[in-house]
């Protein structure tokens, strides 16, 4: 097998090696069926078992209430930006958005095309280097839901504890930190996540929705845009992204095998600490974008003294088999995405390269 690098890309992102190896073993003939899961009917017994098991596993790993539904949808989180508003933002309703980064801003803008929305708080004035305090969040009089993004891949901030509001539904885009730590999902009306960071490959978006919110979804939409359609038809109203869901199934089994979300969070904190310690010990050579109290465990963002040194650093990191470190253009610098599947050794090696580079160039 070709030697593998440490892939710090923000998504599509690293997958557990043992999951990829299992996919490889089963690719040509899924469990003796004589054909690949890529070729099977989504109405067949083999695939139906996979999908039902994946829904059950997802709820088990997240400790979700039994009555919540798991929906497997296409279009990525960007489609959810529109579908959330289409399903719940009726003409007489208003929704609130907490804007803490580019994707939160896009979610707000998409909802604004559909109905009445309010920006309850934003940290755009400091280039999204922090999250708002509860005293900064100003809700409208009776929002039908409050939407926020749990982790910001571009800016490297993450909610360490989630905001809570009485009398309204909490909706979260958890695309970049789903399964990274225990979460009390019973406090949410709806959670959605594109799979391509912590859940699996690009191609499927997983939605977790409460029965109370599901009952309120707009019945006047085209059938394919209704959450209720996917719930009623067990996500089989149209052909689902079967191969992506199959890999999500394997990733969930990997999470469970490796101690569940409590153990995963412990490892994620150890990994992030290695890199943040390298930043903080560099005497200003590396400067983190996110404020310390809001640092993400999934995406570590930092700058070097100038762009020439950043280019040199990327080249040197590549020589050490560390790839995908270039930051987003709106922040610049570096971004180390250290999702669940990134091994501790990858973060340790990155921290060592950072220390050596600062010693030579600082």
Buried (B, 14 or more C-beta within 10 A) or exposed (E): EEEEBBBBBBBBBBBBEBBBEBBEEBEEEBEEBEEEBEEBEBEEEBBBEBBEEBBEBBBEBBEBEEEBBBBBBEBBBBBBBBBBBBBBBBEEBBBBBBBBBBBBBBBBEBBBEBBBBBBBBBBEEEEBBBBBEEEEBEBBEEBBBBBBBBBBBBBBBBBEEEBEBEEBBBBBBBBBBBBBBBBEBEBBBBBBBBBBBBBBBBBBBBBBBBEEBBEBBBEEBEEEBBBBBBBBEBBBBEEBBBBBBBBBBBBBBBBBEBEBBEEBBEBBEEBBBBBBEBBEEBEEBBEBBBBEEBBBBBBBBBBBBEEEBBEBBBEBBEEBEBBBBBBBEEBBBBBBBBBBBBBEEBBBBBBBBBBEBBEEBB
